[in-house]
Amino acid sequence: MILIKDFEIECLKIRIGIRQDEIIFVGFPDYIHSDRGSEEWIKRKFKDEVGRGENALFLNAEKEIGEYLRGERKEFTLPVHHSGTPFQKRVWGVIDSIPYGCTATYSDIARAIGCERGFQAVGNAVGANMLSILTPCHRVRAKNGEGGFAWGMEIKRRLIATEQSPF
């Protein structure tokens, strides 16, 4: 079973999903016009029942994400589990290596995984990331602009701005 909990952290509504003491989902369900992040969507995506309850990991996640959003934390120590294809996991591994306050392009990531012309496939993998903030897909941009963000550009810009503020 997946436990989910909603938090209001630094004026952002964030939903976190946990299964077997690992975080499997972090998102912003109120910020887009689709069912992405809804309880039903999480149930379909992860093929598991969804419920609400308490877990010590929720407290740790709320603390670390809050510190990040206040500019007090650059890295996370939370246990996470990525659900995806081997290709997606390679992309997410590169995203995890993008330093705080920096960005990389879809092309940069494609080159890093040895798939030079695969920037569109990289874009799809970035969009499939279920661990927003923790795997910082907001740090990925297009060569000639911001690129997209599954949770909307308002959230992406806010996360980028958080990292640009003095630490």
C-alpha positions in Angstrom: 0.0 0.0 0.0 1.1 3.5 -0.8 0.6 6.1 2.0 0.1 9.7 0.8 0.1 12.9 2.7 -0.3 16.5 1.7 1.8 19.3 3.2 1.7 23.0 3.0 5.4 23.9 2.9 6.5 27.5 2.3 3.2 28.3 0.6 3.3 25.3 -1.7 1.0 22.3 -1.5 3.1 19.2 -1.9 1.9 15.6 -2.0 4.3 12.8 -0.9 3.8 9.1 -1.5 5.6 6.4 0.5 5.7 2.7 0.0 7.8 0.4 2.2 9.7 3.2 3.9 10.8 4.8 0.6 9.5 7.9 -1.0 8.1 7.1 -4.5 6.2 10.2 -5.3 6.6 14.0 -4.7 4.4 16.4 -6.6 2.3 19.5 -6.7 -1.2 18.3 -7.6 -2.9 21.6 -7.2 -0.8 23.4 -9.8 -1.8 21.7 -13.1 -5.0 21.1 -14.9 -5.0 17.3 -15.0 -5.4 14.5 -12.6 -1.6 13.9 -12.3 -0.9 13.5 -8.6 -4.4 12.7 -7.6 -5.1 9.6 -5.4 -6.6 7.8 -8.4 -3.7 8.7 -10.7 -1.2 7.5 -8.1 -3.1 4.2 -7.7 -3.1 3.7 -11.5 0.5 4.8 -12.0 2.0 2.6 -9.2 -0.6 -0.2 -9.5 -1.2 -0.3 -5.8 -3.8 0.8 -3.2 -3.6 4.3 -1.8 -4.3 5.3 1.7 -3.6 8.0 4.2 -1.7 7.5 7.4 1.3 8.5 9.3 4.9 7.4 8.9 8.1 8.9 10.4 9.4 9.4 6.8 6.7 12.0 6.2 8.1 14.1 9.1 11.7 13.8 7.7 10.5 14.7 4.2 8.5 17.7 5.4 11.6 18.9 7.3 14.1 18.4 4.5 11.9 19.8 1.7 11.0 22.8 4.0 14.7 23.4 4.6 15.3 23.3 0.8 12.5 25.7 0.0 13.8 28.1 2.6 17.3 27.9 1.1 18.8 26.1 4.0 19.5 22.7 2.3 21.2 21.8 -0.9 21.0 17.9 -0.8 18.6 15.4 0.5 19.1 12.3 2.7 15.7 10.8 2.2 15.3 7.2 0.9 13.7 7.2 -2.5 12.7 4.6 -5.1 12.4 5.4 -8.8 9.8 3.5 -10.8 10.8 3.6 -14.4 12.5 2.0 -17.3 16.3 1.5 -17.4 16.6 4.5 -19.8 14.6 6.7 -17.5 16.7 5.7 -14.5 19.9 6.6 -16.4 18.4 10.0 -17.2 17.3 10.5 -13.6 20.8 9.5 -12.4 22.3 12.3 -14.5 19.7 14.8 -13.2 20.6 13.8 -9.6 24.2 14.9 -10.4 23.3 18.4 -11.6 24.6 20.7 -8.8 22.4 22.9 -6.7 21.9 26.3 -8.4 23.0 24.9 -11.9 21.0 23.8 -14.9 21.6 21.4 -17.8 20.0 21.1 -21.1 18.2 18.0 -22.5 21.0 17.8 -25.0 23.6 17.8 -22.2 21.9 14.9 -20.5 21.5 13.0 -23.8 25.3 13.3 -24.3 26.0 12.3 -20.7 24.2 9.0 -21.2 25.7 8.4 -24.6 22.6 9.1 -26.6 23.6 12.3 -28.4 20.5 12.6 -30.5 18.2 11.4 -27.8 17.2 14.8 -26.4 13.5 14.2 -27.1 13.6 10.8 -25.3 15.4 12.6 -22.5 12.6 15.2 -22.3 10.1 12.4 -22.0 12.1 10.7 -19.2 12.4 14.1 -17.4 8.6 14.5 -17.6 8.1 11.0 -16.2 10.1 11.8 -13.0 7.9 11.1 -10.0 10.2 12.6 -7.4 10.0 16.3 -8.1 12.5 18.4 -6.0 14.3 15.2 -4.7 15.4 14.3 -8.3 15.6 18.0 -9.4 14.1 17.9 -12.9 13.4 21.6 -12.6 17.1 22.1 -13.3 16.7 20.7 -16.8 16.0 23.3 -19.5 15.8 23.6 -23.3 18.9 24.8 -25.2 17.1 28.0 -26.1 14.9 28.6 -23.1 13.2 27.2 -20.0 11.8 24.0 -21.4 8.8 22.5 -19.7 7.9 21.2 -16.3 5.2 18.6 -15.5 3.9 20.6 -12.7 3.8 23.9 -14.6 6.2 26.7 -15.2 5.2 28.7 -12.1 6.6 25.9 -9.9 9.7 25.4 -12.0 10.5 29.1 -11.8 10.0 29.2 -8.1 12.3 26.2 -7.6 15.0 27.7 -9.8 14.7 31.1 -7.9 15.0 29.3 -4.6 18.4 27.9 -5.8 19.5 31.3 -7.0 19.0 33.0 -3.7 22.0 33.4 -1.4 22.4 30.3 0.8 
